Amino acid sequence: MTRNHDAELVRQAQAGDAEAFGQLYERYLADVYKFFFYRTGSRDQAEDLTEDTFFKAWRHLKRLKPEDAANFRLWLFRIARNTLIDHYRTQRDEAPLEALGEGPVEPSGVEERIFRMQDQERVAQALQRLPDRLRDVIIYRFLHNLSHEETARLMGLKPNHVRVLQYRALKQLRQLFTEEAA
């Protein structure tokens, strides 16, 4: 139902209905933000890049073909991926930010929040140490719950290649967490 609903919202937004685009924005805001947060490790950069992504999506929405409207999520993540690539190109000479943000955390006790923040920071730090392609696979598959096929289309790969990259990424993450625990 989500795909059909997305297609209808896209059609309405293409006709100039800003509220329809607002619904798409609300639906995918957290996913796009998480994508950037786990790639950059910075709340501020994640917020800026998320804003840029949705601005580009709104600006280029008329280019989205009706037959692709049901795949709005994949289209949006392609924009996010390209926005991140552009960001890295412009930031190439700058040192990476060391401070990691909190990420989205539900308030349910100070201690629990601290442990969640520490876990998110550990995961973000571990992801930063993976090669880009392996990091992308983990982010798409587990943080955004994309299928192997959707991840493959987004990355321009075959589904079996995504499975291999996922296996390698999980193996490297296990090694990183094992080294950290030792």
Stockholm file with secondary structure:
# STOCKHOLM 1.0

chainA/1-182         MTRNHDAELVRQAQAGDAEAFGQLYERYLADVYKFFFYRTGSRDQAEDLTEDTFFKAWRHLKRLKPEDAANFRLWLFRIARNTLIDHYRTQRDEAPLEALGEGPVEPSGVEERIFRMQDQERVAQALQRLPDRLRDVIIYRFLHNLSHEETARLMGLKPNHVRVLQYRALKQLRQLFTEEAA
#=GR chainA/1-182 SS CHHHHHHHHHHHHHTTCHHHHHHHHHHHHHHHHHHHHHHHCCHHHHHHHHHHHHHHHHHHGGGSCGGGGGGHHHHHHHHHHHHHHHHHHHTTTSCCCCCCCCCSCCCSCHHHHHHHHHHHHHHHHHHHTSCHHHHHHHIIIIISCCCHHHHHHHHTCCHHHHHHHHHHHHHHHHHHHHHHHC
#=GC SS_cons         CHHHHHHHHHHHHHTTCHHHHHHHHHHHHHHHHHHHHHHHCCHHHHHHHHHHHHHHHHHHGGGSCGGGGGGHHHHHHHHHHHHHHHHHHHTTTSCCCCCCCCCSCCCSCHHHHHHHHHHHHHHHHHHHTSCHHHHHHHIIIIISCCCHHHHHHHHTCCHHHHHHHHHHHHHHHHHHHHHHHC
//
